[in-house]
């Protein structure tokens, strides 16, 4: 099963100390580079940063999005993380994409 996530679910579950539910429910999770950067790099010291960083290479895999034209198109209405998560989900033919943005 291929599951792609945006930053929001990672951060929200870390805030309530339930980050591990993602692994329990899905086993493996894919995130685009923009989501990694938002949570781990920009979010250093905030909820989800340490949890995500520790899980990368174990049960979270960071993948580069190939369809940059799709990302550019989605950026007209969505943020970079949402845009890349949707594009990655389509590229990988994901079974599910975890988003917390109504527009997305």
C-alpha positions in Angstrom: 0.0 0.0 0.0 1.4 3.4 -1.0 0.5 6.3 1.4 1.7 9.9 0.8 1.4 12.5 3.4 1.4 16.3 3.6 3.0 18.1 6.6 -0.2 18.7 8.6 -1.0 15.1 9.6 2.6 14.6 10.7 2.6 17.8 12.8 -0.9 17.3 14.3 -0.2 13.7 15.4 3.1 14.7 16.9 1.4 17.5 18.9 -0.9 15.0 20.5 1.9 12.4 20.9 0.3 10.0 18.5 2.9 10.2 15.7 3.4 6.4 15.9 -0.1 5.8 14.7 1.0 6.5 11.2 3.5 3.6 11.3 0.9 1.4 13.0 -1.8 2.1 10.4 0.3 2.3 7.3 3.7 0.6 7.9 5.4 2.9 5.4 4.8 6.5 4.5 6.1 8.6 1.6 6.6 12.4 1.7 7.8 14.8 -0.9 10.9 16.9 -0.3 8.8 20.0 0.3 7.0 18.3 3.2 10.3 17.1 4.7 11.6 20.6 4.5 8.5 22.2 6.0 8.4 19.7 9.0 12.1 19.0 9.6 14.1 22.0 8.3 11.8 25.0 8.7 10.0 23.4 11.7 13.2 22.6 13.7 12.3 22.5 17.4 8.6 22.2 16.7 6.1 19.3 16.9 6.9 16.7 14.3 10.4 17.7 13.4 12.3 15.2 15.5 9.7 12.5 15.0 9.9 12.8 11.2 13.6 13.2 11.1 14.1 10.0 13.1 11.6 8.1 10.9 13.2 9.1 7.6 15.1 6.1 6.3 13.2 3.8 8.5 9.5 3.9 7.8 9.2 7.3 6.1 10.7 7.8 2.7 11.4 11.2 1.1 10.8 11.2 -2.6 11.5 13.9 -5.2 8.5 14.9 -7.3 9.2 14.4 -11.0 6.2 16.3 -12.6 7.3 19.8 -11.8 4.7 21.2 -14.3 1.9 19.6 -12.2 3.4 21.1 -9.0 3.6 24.5 -10.7 0.0 24.3 -11.7 -1.2 23.3 -8.3 0.8 26.1 -6.7 -1.7 28.6 -8.1 -4.2 27.4 -5.4 -2.2 25.4 -2.9 1.0 25.5 -0.9 4.2 23.8 -1.9 3.7 20.9 0.5 0.2 20.2 -0.6 1.1 20.6 -4.3 4.0 18.2 -4.1 2.1 15.7 -2.0 -0.7 15.5 -4.6 1.8 15.3 -7.5 3.7 12.5 -5.7 0.5 10.6 -4.9 -0.4 10.7 -8.6 3.1 9.7 -9.8 3.3 6.8 -7.4 -0.4 5.8 -7.9 -0.8 6.0 -4.2 -3.7 4.3 -2.5 -4.2 7.3 -0.2 -2.9 10.8 0.3 -3.1 12.4 3.8 -4.0 16.1 3.6 -5.4 18.6 6.1 -6.2 21.4 3.6 -9.8 21.7 2.4 -8.8 23.2 -0.9 -6.3 20.3 -1.5 
